[in-house]
Amino acid sequence: MEESKDEEQWFEIRMQGKLPERRSNHVAFVWVNQGSEYMYIHGGRDLKEGSHSSIWRVNLTALQ
């Protein structure tokens, strides 16, 4: 089967700088505002570190 040029493809993103701590049981969502897409990550838990109450945001539009 030939792939259409209109289909979305996955690609790897390598982030730099301070990154969120590893976590599970968190919430993550993408919010679109004035043409920019932001992904937010909030809360969660790490087995060794305990609960996280931090919130992180990455500008997905700037990564493209």
Backbone as a ProteinNet text record, in pm:
[ID]
protein_1_A
[PRIMARY]
MEESKDEEQWFEIRMQGKLPERRSNHVAFVWVNQGSEYMYIHGGRDLKEGSHSSIWRVNLTALQ
[TERTIARY]
84.3	0	89.2	60.6	139.2	86.3	176.7	138.1	103.2	-7.5	-50	35.3	62.6	141	65.1	-67.7	-149.2	-151.9	-102.2	-106.4	-1.1	-38.7	54.2	155.2	277.3	379.1	437.4	477.5	543	688.2	741.4	884.3	930.8	1059.5	1115.2	1156.3	1127.3	1166.2	1267.2	1380.7	1482.8	1477.6	1439.9	1426.1	1557	1577.3	1694.6	1649.2	1740.3	1707.7	1648.8	1584.8	1522.9	1398.3	1387.2	1275.3	1189.5	1062.3	976.8	1031.9	1007.6	1046.4	962.1	1016	936.5	816.1	704.8	581.6	481.8	389.4	274.7	150	33.7	-93.6	-105.2	-58.5	-64.4	-172.8	-194.3	-284.2	-201.1	-230.2	-163.7	-268.9	-257.3	-351.8	-285.7	-342.5	-295.1	-400	-355.4	-444.1	-399	-491.6	-463	-509.9	-420.3	-452.2	-388.7	-470.4	-424.9	-321.7	-349.2	-263.1	-144.1	-123.4	-13.8	-70.6	2.1	-38.5	56.7	0.2	78.9	37.2	134.5	103.9	134.9	38.5	53.1	59.5	144.1	153.5	141.1	51.6	29.8	17.6	74.1	57.5	127.7	80.8	136.7	211.7	275.3	343	463.8	570.6	690.1	704.7	733.9	742.8	849	961	1068.6	1052.3	1005.4	998.9	865.4	758.6	627.5	545.9	452.1	360.3	427.3	380.1	423.8	304.9	326.4	219	256.2	364.3	410.8	327	334.7	271.4	377.3	382	480.3	408.2	469.4	412.3	523.5	493.3	585.8	507.7	570.1	509.5	535.7	435.2	450.1	468.3	411.1	424.2	569.4	640.6	780.1	872.7	827.7	910.8	908.8	815.6	799.7	891.5
-117.5	0	124.3	217.1	339.2	445.5	515.3	616.2	748.3	807.7	936.3	1048.7	1152.2	1266.7	1347.5	1331.8	1406.5	1343.7	1219.1	1151.2	1207.2	1219.1	1263.7	1152.9	1190.6	1092.7	1125.7	1022	1039.7	1077.7	1161.4	1191.3	1213.8	1189.1	1201.2	1345.5	1391.8	1526	1512.3	1573.3	1573.4	1708.5	1708.2	1831.8	1865.2	1993.9	2041.3	2126.6	2150.8	2232.6	2147.6	2214	2142.3	2069.9	1942.1	1860.1	1818.7	1786.8	1739.6	1610.5	1591.7	1467.8	1353.5	1231.9	1117.9	1103.8	1056.7	1048.3	954.8	907.9	831.3	890.9	847.9	896.4	1048.3	1107	1251.3	1284.7	1411.6	1455.5	1535	1513.8	1588.6	1624.8	1745.9	1788.1	1891.1	1905.8	2005.3	2114	2239.4	2355	2441.7	2481.7	2566.7	2707.4	2806.1	2944.7	3034.8	3106.6	3202.5	3141.6	3019.8	2955.6	2880.9	2884.5	2809.8	2692.2	2580	2462.2	2442.8	2425.2	2402.9	2270.4	2192	2071.3	2099.6	2068.6	2085.6	1948.3	1935.1	1814.2	1858.8	1794.8	1835.2	1714.3	1728.1	1628.3	1497.6	1394.6	1262.3	1213.7	1100.8	1036.3	960.7	962.8	883.4	787.3	661	561.7	598.2	657.2	691.4	830.7	925.6	1065.8	1104.6	1030.7	1064.5	1147.9	1225.4	1304.7	1427.4	1466.6	1589.6	1683.9	1809.8	1908.4	2012.9	1989.4	2086.3	2079.8	2188.6	2193.2	2239.8	2172.6	2202.7	2235	2322.5	2358	2358.2	2303.5	2310.2	2364.5	2455.4	2513.1	2417.7	2341	2243	2310.2	2426.7	2498.4	2537.4	2575	2616.4	2499.7	2376.9	2258.8	2216.6	2265.1	2221.1	2292.9
0	0	0	-87.2	-98.3	-2.4	63.2	162.8	94.5	134.4	81	140.4	62.2	110.3	215.4	219.9	315.1	454.2	467.9	596.9	691.4	817.6	921.7	949.5	984.7	1018.5	1154.8	1227.8	1357.1	1333.5	1424.3	1422	1564.5	1588.1	1722.8	1749.8	1870.7	1913.5	2026.3	2012.3	2117.6	2187.3	2314.7	2390.6	2461.1	2487.9	2559.6	2677.2	2769.9	2885.6	2996.6	3092.2	3203.4	3153.8	3186.7	3142.4	3260.6	3237.4	3346.6	3406.7	3535.9	3601.7	3545.4	3549.4	3504.8	3597.8	3543	3621.3	3555	3635	3585.7	3650.6	3605.8	3661.4	3656.4	3548.4	3529	3426.2	3403.1	3297.1	3196	3069.2	2962.1	2857.9	2803.4	2700.3	2609.6	2490.1	2393.5	2384	2390.6	2382.7	2265.8	2180.7	2065.6	2098.2	2083.3	2114.4	2009.5	1934.4	1833.8	1739.5	1690.3	1592.1	1649.1	1780	1842.3	1921.9	1920.5	1996.5	2113.4	2232.3	2354	2416.6	2463.5	2539.3	2685.8	2771.9	2916.2	2982.8	3084.6	3166.6	3311.4	3386.9	3526.1	3617.1	3736.7	3841.4	3811.4	3875.4	3856.7	3978.8	3961	4073.2	4022.3	4100.1	4075.6	4193.2	4168	4276.1	4379.2	4336	4429.3	4489	4408.8	4451.4	4513.6	4485.8	4538.8	4440.2	4492.5	4409.5	4350.7	4231.6	4165.8	4157.9	4187	4172.5	4067.8	3996.1	3896.5	3769.5	3691.2	3560	3460.5	3345.3	3242.1	3112.6	3030.8	2900.8	2797	2680.4	2567.8	2446.8	2373.9	2254.9	2138.5	2099.7	1991.5	1856.3	1838.5	1712.2	1686.5	1790.7	1775.7	1743.1	1768.7	1742.2	1596.6	1520.6	1381	1287.9
[MASK]
++++++++++++++++++++++++++++++++++++++++++++++++++++++++++++++++

